[in-house]
Amino acid sequence: MTDHLLLGIDTGGTYTDAVLFSETHGVVAKAKALTTRHDLSVGIAGAVEAVLEQANVSASAIGLVSLSTTLATNALVEGQGGRAGLVMIGFGPDDLKRDGLQEALGTDPVIFLPGGHNVHGGETLLDMTLLDEALPQLATEVASFAVAGYFAVRNPAHEQRVRDRIRGVSHLPVTCSHELSSKLGGPRRALTTLLNARLVSMIDRLIGACEGFLKARGIDVPMMVVRGDGALISAAEARLRPIETILSGPAASLVGARHLTGLDNAVVSDIGGTTTDVAVLDQGRPRLDGEGAVVGGFRTMVEA
């Protein structure tokens, strides 16, 4: 077989699947291994080694690796994910009552800072005093931070200043709302940012486990991650915006179903160990939720 093989890896709540695919021959080999939550690389290695053996090819035959996962979706449905600190700039406690933000926040800490911008991009002075006082202690209690500023989609300067201050003191991952969505609606943007911050360490672990295995096996090829709309993004991008991988499992199933059946219109049910997802194939493309995907009862600003 002369053409480069594509390696697909899907890490689910119960099983990790691996598939070797050739653009000329179709599916060459497929295998499964139990997902090993304590160390995801064990399950990945098990599945990948099995497909290489089955296809009787060397690792050098692989030209691209693509990863899809339901871990992010499962974490939000099960209310898991790392503890995150939310910093709201120019918002008040009443804003937590909108779009399910209070419910999503649960017992995670929140700080309100004066600042933000108006609809024209005009500035209210940013005061980081409360943040500076809380940060040293807070950095020991959370795994990441989410920052949402009033009208940050018009002017992200305050979010960026707060992000830089948090990173400088805590060295923890920080997600800013303007990086995830350009849509208006502060509380829902804050909710999406909070959920993203909770997923950062989990998706980071998964991508790290996958990269670690590939490196150990001498597989030095581009690694992509399936997004919730079925498109591929780089592993580096997925690390920054893991929220975009919610529903990547079902999106991958849609793309697979279209390839296997040749149908342009279909309803596809993806039944896993943790969730059952139903998605619609519309004229050969995944039908997206224009309002934003609902996961675990929360409506996000993620197109999926």
Secondary structure, DSSP 8 states (H G I E B T S, - for coil): --S-EEEEEEE-SSEEEEEEEETTTEEEEEEEEE--TT-HHHHHHHHHHHHHHHHT--GGGEEEEEEEESHHHHHHHTT-S--EEEEEES--GGGGGSTTHHHHHTTS-EEEES--B-TTS-B-----HHHHHHHHHHTTT-SEEEEEETTTTT--HHHHHHHHHHHHHH---EEEGGGT---S-HHHHHHHHHHHHHHHHHHHHHHHHHHHHHHHTT--S-EEEE-TTS-EEEHHHHHH-GGGGTTHHHHHHHHHHHHHH--SSEEEEEE-SS-EEEEEEETTEE---TT--EETTEE-S---
